Amino acid sequence: MNLHGDSSVGRRADRGASAVELLVATATGLALAALCGQAFAVSHATYRSAVTKLDRDQQAQYALAVIAAEVGAIVDVPRSTGCLSRGVQIAPGQMEFSANLYDRDTLLLDAASSGSRDVVVATRDVFEPGDIVRLTDPGERDDPSDDMSQCARIGNMSTDRLTLETALARSFPARSPVALVNRVTYRLDEHARLMRTQDGGTQRIADHVLGFEVEQAGRLLTIRLTMQDVPTRLRRLVVDSP
């Protein structure tokens, strides 16, 4: 009997079994890794999609909140020279209006004559060169229907004196209100972006915008903002000027 030979065969069989087990284990590990990788990829894609939708929805809500706040600061100029038309001007994919966004105003310290470009104000530091201001002759203090206004850009400033780029078309008495006027435009551009322009400076408010619609019925202003992959957001506002 050759005991030594039988022992060698057993060891070779053990090594063969170990190799097969290793191959099976490796294949199983690779299959599990592939499944885990696929599951991770699906989970990651779902997560990114959810984050993208949330981001776009937040952009829409932010844009509508900013518009609502600024529409609330619209200034009404029923009879004026050089001012933007009253209320909200609406065009396809666009809205425009005048507002005193930062609540900056003062009074004329002295009367200002027709044809003059220099006006003296009670408080100078509420304005800057390049700002548009609105001077209003209140007429009868208790009757706003006879108010007369003029808008002009400030060319220069010194102490309490404003030098306007446009001469006054009429006289304004002392203590006539002088208020900042911001010209604000929201429009949907060709790159599906909602852009905001204030006094010549432009910034992006939202990306991936499919639609920006503005309607007005009387004093009710309706704004619809449609972002890619999220439901249309709607905001209704009551404006002072129809």
C-alpha positions as CSV (number, residue, x, y, z in Angstrom):
1,M,0.0,0.0,0.0
2,N,1.4,3.4,-1.0
3,L,0.2,5.8,1.7
4,H,2.4,8.6,0.5
5,G,0.8,8.5,-3.0
6,D,-2.7,8.7,-1.6
7,S,-1.8,11.7,0.5
8,S,-0.5,13.6,-2.6
9,V,-3.7,13.0,-4.5
10,G,-5.7,14.3,-1.5
11,R,-3.6,17.5,-1.3
12,R,-4.1,18.1,-5.1
13,A,-7.8,17.6,-4.7
14,D,-7.9,20.0,-1.8
15,R,-6.0,22.6,-3.9
16,G,-8.4,22.1,-6.8
17,A,-11.4,22.5,-4.6
18,S,-9.9,25.6,-3.1
19,A,-9.3,27.1,-6.5
20,V,-12.9,26.4,-7.6
21,E,-14.2,27.9,-4.4
22,L,-12.1,31.0,-4.9
23,L,-13.4,31.4,-8.5
24,V,-16.9,31.0,-7.3
25,A,-16.4,33.5,-4.5
26,T,-14.7,35.9,-6.9
27,A,-17.5,35.7,-9.4
28,T,-20.1,36.1,-6.7
29,G,-18.2,39.1,-5.3
30,L,-18.0,40.7,-8.8
31,A,-21.7,40.1,-9.4
32,L,-22.6,41.7,-6.0
33,A,-20.3,44.6,-6.7
34,A,-22.0,45.1,-10.1
35,L,-25.4,45.0,-8.5
36,C,-24.3,47.4,-5.8
37,G,-22.8,49.7,-8.4
38,Q,-25.9,49.7,-10.4
39,A,-28.1,50.3,-7.4
40,F,-25.8,53.2,-6.4
41,A,-25.9,54.7,-9.8
42,V,-29.7,54.5,-9.9
43,S,-29.9,56.0,-6.4
44,H,-27.5,58.8,-7.2
45,A,-29.4,59.6,-10.4
46,T,-32.6,59.7,-8.5
47,Y,-31.0,61.9,-5.8
48,R,-29.6,64.3,-8.4
49,S,-32.9,64.6,-10.2
50,A,-34.7,65.3,-6.9
51,V,-32.1,67.9,-6.0
52,T,-32.4,69.5,-9.4
53,K,-36.1,69.7,-9.2
54,L,-36.0,71.2,-5.7
55,D,-33.4,73.8,-6.8
56,R,-35.5,74.9,-9.7
57,D,-38.7,75.0,-7.6
58,Q,-36.8,77.2,-5.1
59,Q,-35.6,79.4,-7.9
60,A,-39.2,79.9,-9.1
61,Q,-40.4,80.7,-5.6
62,Y,-37.5,83.1,-5.0
63,A,-38.1,84.9,-8.3
64,L,-41.8,85.3,-7.6
65,A,-41.1,86.6,-4.1
66,V,-38.7,89.2,-5.4
67,I,-41.1,90.4,-8.1
68,A,-44.0,90.6,-5.5
69,A,-41.9,92.7,-3.2
70,E,-40.8,95.1,-5.9
71,V,-44.3,95.4,-7.4
72,G,-45.4,96.5,-4.0
73,A,-43.1,99.5,-4.3
74,I,-44.5,100.7,-7.6
75,V,-44.9,104.5,-7.8
76,D,-47.9,106.0,-9.5
77,V,-47.3,108.9,-11.8
78,P,-50.7,109.8,-13.4
79,R,-49.5,113.0,-15.1
80,S,-45.8,113.4,-15.6
81,T,-43.0,114.5,-17.9
82,G,-40.1,112.1,-18.6
83,C,-41.4,109.3,-16.4
84,L,-42.2,105.8,-17.4
85,S,-45.9,105.2,-18.0
86,R,-47.9,104.4,-15.0
87,G,-48.5,100.9,-13.7
88,V,-47.0,97.7,-15.1
89,Q,-46.1,97.6,-18.8
90,I,-46.6,94.1,-20.1
91,A,-45.2,92.5,-23.3
92,P,-44.7,88.8,-24.2
93,G,-42.2,87.3,-21.7
94,Q,-41.6,90.7,-20.1
95,M,-42.9,93.2,-17.5
96,E,-41.6,96.7,-16.7
97,F,-42.5,99.2,-14.0
98,S,-41.2,102.2,-12.0
99,A,-40.7,101.7,-8.2
100,N,-39.1,103.4,-5.3
101,L,-37.4,100.1,-4.2
102,Y,-35.4,101.6,-1.3
103,D,-37.9,104.1,0.0
104,R,-35.6,107.1,-0.6
105,D,-37.2,110.5,-0.8
106,T,-36.8,114.1,0.4
107,L,-38.2,117.5,-0.2
108,L,-37.2,120.6,-2.2
109,L,-35.6,123.1,0.2
110,D,-36.1,126.0,-2.2
111,A,-38.5,126.6,-5.1
112,A,-37.2,125.3,-8.5
113,S,-37.9,127.4,-11.6
114,S,-39.0,126.2,-15.0
115,G,-36.0,125.8,-17.3
116,S,-33.6,125.3,-14.4
117,R,-31.4,122.1,-14.0
118,D,-30.3,122.8,-10.4
119,V,-32.5,122.0,-7.4
120,V,-31.8,122.3,-3.7
121,V,-33.0,119.4,-1.5
122,A,-33.4,119.0,2.2
123,T,-31.5,115.7,2.3
124,R,-28.8,115.0,-0.2
125,D,-27.4,111.6,0.8
126,V,-30.4,109.6,-0.2
127,F,-29.4,110.0,-3.9
128,E,-26.4,109.3,-6.1
129,P,-25.3,110.7,-9.5
130,G,-27.0,108.6,-12.2
131,D,-30.2,108.1,-10.1
132,I,-33.5,109.0,-11.6
133,V,-35.7,111.2,-9.4
134,R,-39.3,112.3,-9.6
135,L,-40.3,115.8,-8.5
136,T,-43.9,116.3,-7.8
137,D,-45.9,119.5,-7.5
138,P,-48.7,118.4,-5.1
139,G,-51.0,121.3,-6.1
140,E,-53.8,121.2,-3.6
141,R,-52.5,119.1,-0.8
142,D,-55.9,117.4,-0.3
143,D,-56.5,116.7,-4.0
144,P,-54.0,114.2,-5.6
145,S,-55.7,114.5,-8.9
146,D,-54.0,117.8,-9.7
147,D,-50.5,116.5,-8.9
148,M,-47.9,117.2,-11.7
149,S,-44.6,115.3,-11.8
150,Q,-41.3,115.2,-13.8
151,C,-38.6,112.6,-13.8
152,A,-35.0,113.4,-14.5
153,R,-31.6,111.8,-14.1
154,I,-29.1,113.3,-11.7
155,G,-26.0,114.4,-13.5
156,N,-24.0,115.8,-10.6
157,M,-24.3,116.6,-6.9
158,S,-22.7,119.1,-4.6
159,T,-23.6,119.8,-1.0
160,D,-27.4,119.9,-1.0
161,R,-27.7,120.7,-4.8
162,L,-28.7,118.3,-7.5
163,T,-27.8,119.1,-11.1
164,L,-30.3,117.3,-13.4
165,E,-29.5,116.2,-17.0
166,T,-32.8,117.6,-18.2
167,A,-34.2,121.1,-17.5
168,L,-37.4,121.3,-15.6
169,A,-40.5,121.7,-17.8
170,R,-42.4,123.6,-15.0
171,S,-41.8,125.2,-11.7
172,F,-41.9,123.3,-8.4
173,P,-42.6,125.1,-5.1
174,A,-40.5,124.6,-2.0
175,R,-41.3,121.4,-0.1
176,S,-42.3,119.5,-3.2
177,P,-41.6,115.8,-2.8
178,V,-38.5,114.4,-4.5
179,A,-38.3,110.6,-4.7
180,L,-36.0,108.0,-6.2
181,V,-37.4,106.2,-9.2
182,N,-36.0,102.8,-10.1
183,R,-36.9,101.4,-13.6
184,V,-37.3,97.6,-13.3
185,T,-37.7,95.1,-16.1
186,Y,-38.1,91.3,-15.9
187,R,-37.8,89.4,-19.2
188,L,-37.3,85.9,-20.4
189,D,-34.2,85.8,-22.7
190,E,-33.3,83.5,-25.5
191,H,-31.3,81.3,-23.2
192,A,-34.3,80.3,-21.0
193,R,-33.2,82.7,-18.2
194,L,-35.3,85.1,-16.3
195,M,-33.3,88.3,-16.3
196,R,-33.9,91.4,-14.0
197,T,-32.7,94.8,-15.1
198,Q,-32.7,97.7,-12.7
199,D,-31.5,101.2,-13.8
200,G,-29.3,99.6,-16.5
201,G,-27.8,96.8,-14.4
202,T,-28.8,93.3,-15.3
203,Q,-28.7,90.1,-13.3
204,R,-30.0,86.5,-13.7
205,I,-32.9,85.5,-11.4
206,A,-33.6,82.0,-12.6
207,D,-32.3,79.4,-15.1
208,H,-34.2,76.7,-17.1
209,V,-37.3,78.8,-17.5
210,L,-39.8,77.5,-20.0
211,G,-42.4,80.3,-19.6
212,F,-42.9,83.7,-18.0
213,E,-46.4,85.1,-18.4
214,V,-47.9,88.3,-16.9
215,E,-51.5,89.3,-17.2
216,Q,-53.4,92.2,-15.6
217,A,-57.1,92.6,-15.1
218,G,-57.9,95.9,-13.4
219,R,-55.7,96.0,-10.3
220,L,-55.1,92.2,-10.2
221,L,-51.7,91.2,-11.6
222,T,-51.2,87.4,-12.4
223,I,-47.7,86.1,-12.9
224,R,-47.0,82.5,-14.1
225,L,-43.5,81.1,-14.0
226,T,-42.8,77.7,-15.5
227,M,-39.5,76.0,-14.8
228,Q,-38.2,72.8,-16.5
229,D,-39.3,69.6,-14.8
230,V,-41.3,71.4,-12.1
231,P,-45.0,72.5,-12.0
232,T,-45.9,76.1,-13.0
233,R,-45.8,78.5,-10.1
234,L,-48.4,81.3,-9.9
235,R,-48.6,84.5,-8.0
236,R,-51.5,87.0,-7.9
237,L,-50.8,90.5,-6.7
238,V,-52.9,93.6,-6.2
239,V,-51.3,96.7,-7.7
240,D,-52.1,100.3,-6.8
241,S,-52.3,101.5,-10.4
242,P,-54.6,99.7,-13.0
